Amino acid sequence: MSAQGPPRPTQTEVCRARRSWPATYKLQILAEIDGADHGEIGAILRREGLYSSLISEWRKQRDRGA
């Protein structure tokens, strides 16, 4: 019998680092989305791997001057 007890489960999930984008990239994407037709916006988001909620936050930042 082992004095250590039952084996502990190992954690297999990998913690992802938070992504960050430079201000120039954010402004470039916002300009592209603002100039796009409604059907093209989804394609831009998929191409860049972005979510619409993130774009909303970037717009708020832009409007605040951040």
C-alpha positions as CSV (number, residue, x, y, z in Angstrom):
1,M,0.0,0.0,0.0
2,S,1.3,3.4,-0.9
3,A,1.7,6.1,1.7
4,Q,1.0,8.8,-0.9
5,G,-2.6,8.0,-1.4
6,P,-4.4,8.0,-4.8
7,P,-2.7,9.6,-7.7
8,R,-3.7,13.2,-8.3
9,P,-5.3,14.0,-11.7
10,T,-3.2,16.0,-14.0
11,Q,-4.5,19.1,-15.6
12,T,-4.5,18.8,-19.4
13,E,-6.0,22.2,-20.3
14,V,-3.6,24.8,-21.6
15,C,-4.2,28.4,-20.5
16,R,-4.2,30.7,-23.4
17,A,-2.6,34.1,-23.0
18,R,-4.9,37.1,-23.6
19,R,-4.5,38.4,-27.1
20,S,-3.7,42.1,-27.6
21,W,-3.7,44.2,-30.8
22,P,-1.9,47.4,-31.6
23,A,-4.0,50.5,-32.0
24,T,-3.0,50.8,-35.7
25,Y,-4.4,47.3,-36.4
26,K,-7.7,48.1,-34.5
27,L,-8.2,51.3,-36.5
28,Q,-7.4,49.6,-39.8
29,I,-9.9,46.8,-39.1
30,L,-12.6,49.4,-37.9
31,A,-12.1,51.4,-41.1
32,E,-12.4,48.3,-43.2
33,I,-15.6,47.2,-41.4
34,D,-17.1,50.7,-41.5
35,G,-16.6,50.7,-45.3
36,A,-17.9,47.2,-45.9
37,D,-21.3,46.1,-46.9
38,H,-23.3,44.2,-44.3
39,G,-22.6,40.8,-45.9
40,E,-18.8,41.5,-46.0
41,I,-18.4,42.2,-42.3
42,G,-18.8,38.6,-41.3
43,A,-16.1,37.6,-43.8
44,I,-13.7,40.2,-42.4
45,L,-14.3,38.9,-38.8
46,R,-13.8,35.3,-39.8
47,R,-10.6,36.1,-41.8
48,E,-9.1,38.0,-38.8
49,G,-10.4,35.6,-36.2
50,L,-12.3,38.3,-34.4
51,Y,-15.7,38.5,-32.6
52,S,-18.3,41.2,-33.1
53,S,-18.3,42.0,-29.4
54,L,-14.6,42.8,-29.7
55,I,-15.3,45.2,-32.6
56,S,-18.0,46.9,-30.4
57,E,-15.4,47.4,-27.7
58,W,-12.9,48.8,-30.2
59,R,-15.5,51.3,-31.4
60,K,-16.1,52.5,-27.9
61,Q,-12.3,52.9,-27.4
62,R,-12.0,54.8,-30.6
63,D,-14.9,57.1,-29.7
64,R,-13.3,57.8,-26.3
65,G,-10.1,58.6,-28.0
66,A,-8.2,55.7,-26.4
